[in-house]
Amino acid sequence: MVQPARLLWDGPAADVLWLLAVPPPAYWEAEGVAPGVSLFWALDAAEQRQRVVGVEVVDALHFTAWERLPQLPTLWELPGEPARPLVVVLQQAQQALRAGGQQQYCAREEPAAGG
């Protein structure tokens, strides 16, 4: 499955990176899967988890525990880029942010509260 997505980063002070499905689901919940990492799950009408629709990485510039992220069947497609696995998208975003490419991901908005 290919999921269109966008990346948001709230700047170096808080250093939180989000990879979010586009369009976002109407209802979702977060699940902590590792220190500083949460998955966002789309929920159906019965509030059952359907699929991962986002990821949050706290302390994104210094994050190194890539092996703790789950292997998902979903490929994430950012605007103008090929679809890639979750870890690849996040690692490349981290590299871009470290290299000063902060404007392409900087945003003042945060994910809306789930459900």
C-alpha positions in Angstrom: 0.0 0.0 0.0 1.2 3.5 -0.8 0.2 6.3 1.6 0.4 9.9 0.5 2.0 11.8 3.4 3.5 15.0 4.6 6.3 15.7 7.1 6.1 18.4 9.8 8.8 19.5 12.2 8.2 22.1 15.0 11.8 23.4 15.1 14.9 22.7 17.0 13.6 23.8 20.4 11.0 21.1 20.8 12.4 18.9 18.0 9.3 16.8 17.2 8.9 15.3 13.7 5.6 14.0 12.4 4.9 11.9 9.3 1.2 12.2 8.7 -1.2 10.5 6.2 -2.9 12.8 3.6 -5.8 13.1 4.0 -5.8 12.4 7.7 -8.4 9.9 9.1 -11.5 11.2 10.9 -10.6 9.2 14.0 -7.3 8.0 15.3 -5.3 7.2 18.4 -1.7 7.2 19.4 0.4 4.2 20.6 3.8 4.6 22.1 6.1 2.0 20.6 9.5 3.1 21.9 10.9 5.9 24.0 10.1 9.1 22.0 8.2 7.3 19.2 4.4 7.0 18.8 2.4 5.5 15.9 -1.0 7.0 14.9 -3.6 4.4 14.1 -6.8 5.1 12.0 -9.9 3.9 13.8 -13.1 2.5 12.3 -16.6 3.3 13.6 -16.2 0.6 16.2 -12.9 2.2 17.3 -10.8 -0.7 16.1 -7.4 0.0 14.7 -7.2 -0.2 10.9 -3.8 1.0 9.8 -0.9 3.2 10.7 -1.5 6.8 9.5 1.3 8.6 11.1 4.4 8.6 13.3 5.7 11.0 15.9 9.4 11.1 16.7 10.5 13.3 19.7 14.1 14.5 19.7 14.2 13.8 16.0 17.6 15.4 15.3 19.2 13.0 17.7 17.1 9.9 17.3 19.1 6.8 16.6 16.9 3.8 17.6 15.6 3.1 14.0 15.5 -0.6 14.7 12.7 0.0 17.3 10.4 1.3 14.5 8.0 -1.4 13.2 8.4 -2.8 9.7 5.2 -1.8 8.0 3.8 -2.9 4.7 3.0 0.7 3.9 5.2 2.9 1.7 5.0 6.6 2.4 4.9 9.0 -0.5 5.9 12.6 0.1 5.0 15.3 -2.5 7.4 15.0 -5.5 9.2 12.0 -4.1 9.0 8.3 -4.6 7.2 6.1 -2.1 9.6 4.7 0.5 9.5 2.6 3.7 8.8 4.4 7.0 12.4 4.3 8.3 13.9 5.5 5.0 11.5 8.5 4.9 12.3 9.5 8.6 16.1 8.9 8.2 16.2 11.1 5.1 14.1 13.8 6.8 16.5 13.7 9.8 19.5 14.0 7.5 17.9 17.0 5.7 17.1 18.7 9.0 20.6 18.2 10.3 22.0 19.7 7.0 19.9 22.8 7.5 16.9 21.9 5.3 14.6 23.0 8.1 12.3 25.2 6.0 10.9 22.4 4.0 9.4 20.7 7.1 8.9 23.5 9.6 5.4 24.1 10.6 3.6 25.7 13.4 0.6 23.3 13.3 0.5 20.0 15.2 -1.7 17.0 14.5 -5.3 17.6 15.5 -6.5 15.6 18.5 -7.8 12.2 17.6 -11.4 11.1 17.5 
